[in-house]
Amino acid sequence: MIYAYASLTITNPDALTAYREKAGEALAKHGGKVEIATASARAIDGVPAIPDAAALLSFPDADSALAWANDPTLSDIHALRRSAGASDIVLLG
């Protein structure tokens, strides 16, 4: 199991709503799932930039995470997430 941290700064809430309707199925295609998502992240140490929304994603392995990120059949869904605002996803491992 490997995890990815997603951090979003939302400028288009409607696009985020549309993305959320499709994100689960897109993740599942490569064995991924949302472990937890929140709109109320907070710092407990240091002074990090706090995102409007954050999620912890899980995948069976790094290859599955990369396959999800690079799947050409999911490009419209990734574009929808990006159209919601700034989107950073970091693979943890």
C-alpha positions as CSV (number, residue, x, y, z in Angstrom):
1,M,0.0,0.0,0.0
2,I,1.2,3.5,-0.9
3,Y,-0.4,6.9,-0.2
4,A,-0.6,10.2,-1.9
5,Y,-1.5,13.6,-0.4
6,A,-3.7,15.9,-2.4
7,S,-3.9,19.6,-1.6
8,L,-6.4,21.9,-3.4
9,T,-6.9,25.6,-3.4
10,I,-10.4,26.0,-4.7
11,T,-11.4,28.8,-7.1
12,N,-14.2,27.0,-8.9
13,P,-16.4,25.1,-6.4
14,D,-18.8,23.9,-9.1
15,A,-15.9,22.2,-10.9
16,L,-14.9,20.6,-7.7
17,T,-18.4,19.3,-7.1
18,A,-18.4,17.8,-10.7
19,Y,-15.0,16.3,-10.1
20,R,-16.0,14.6,-6.8
21,E,-18.9,12.9,-8.7
22,K,-16.3,11.2,-11.0
23,A,-13.2,10.9,-8.8
24,G,-14.0,7.7,-6.9
25,E,-14.6,5.7,-10.1
26,A,-11.4,7.1,-11.7
27,L,-9.4,6.2,-8.6
28,A,-10.9,2.7,-8.4
29,K,-9.9,2.0,-12.0
30,H,-6.3,1.7,-10.7
31,G,-7.1,0.3,-7.3
32,G,-7.1,3.7,-5.6
33,K,-9.4,5.2,-3.0
34,V,-9.9,8.2,-0.9
35,E,-8.9,7.3,2.7
36,I,-10.0,10.7,4.1
37,A,-10.9,14.1,2.7
38,T,-11.5,17.3,4.5
39,A,-12.2,21.0,4.0
40,S,-10.9,21.8,7.5
41,A,-7.2,20.9,7.5
42,R,-5.1,22.7,10.1
43,A,-1.5,23.1,11.0
44,I,-0.1,21.3,14.1
45,D,3.5,22.2,13.5
46,G,5.3,24.8,11.5
47,V,3.6,27.3,9.2
48,P,2.4,25.4,6.2
49,A,0.0,26.8,3.6
50,I,-3.4,25.4,4.5
51,P,-5.4,24.1,1.5
52,D,-9.1,24.7,1.0
53,A,-9.4,20.9,0.7
54,A,-7.0,18.0,1.4
55,A,-7.2,14.3,0.8
56,L,-5.2,11.2,1.6
57,L,-5.4,8.7,-1.3
58,S,-4.3,5.1,-1.2
59,F,-3.1,2.8,-4.0
60,P,-1.9,-0.8,-4.0
61,D,1.6,0.4,-5.1
62,A,3.5,3.3,-6.8
63,D,2.9,1.9,-10.2
64,S,-0.9,2.0,-9.7
65,A,-0.7,5.6,-8.5
66,L,1.4,6.6,-11.5
67,A,-1.0,4.7,-13.8
68,W,-3.9,6.7,-12.4
69,A,-2.1,10.0,-12.8
70,N,-1.0,9.2,-16.4
71,D,-4.0,7.3,-17.7
72,P,-5.0,9.1,-21.0
73,T,-8.6,7.9,-20.5
74,L,-8.8,9.9,-17.3
75,S,-7.3,13.1,-18.7
76,D,-10.8,14.8,-18.7
77,I,-11.3,14.0,-15.1
78,H,-7.8,15.3,-14.1
79,A,-8.5,18.4,-16.1
80,L,-11.8,18.9,-14.3
81,R,-9.9,18.7,-10.9
82,R,-7.4,21.2,-12.2
83,S,-10.1,23.6,-13.3
84,A,-11.4,23.7,-9.7
85,G,-8.2,25.6,-8.7
86,A,-4.6,24.8,-7.8
87,S,-4.1,21.1,-7.3
88,D,-1.0,19.4,-6.0
89,I,-0.6,15.7,-5.4
90,V,2.4,14.2,-3.7
91,L,3.2,10.4,-3.7
92,L,4.4,9.4,-0.2
93,G,6.9,6.7,-1.0
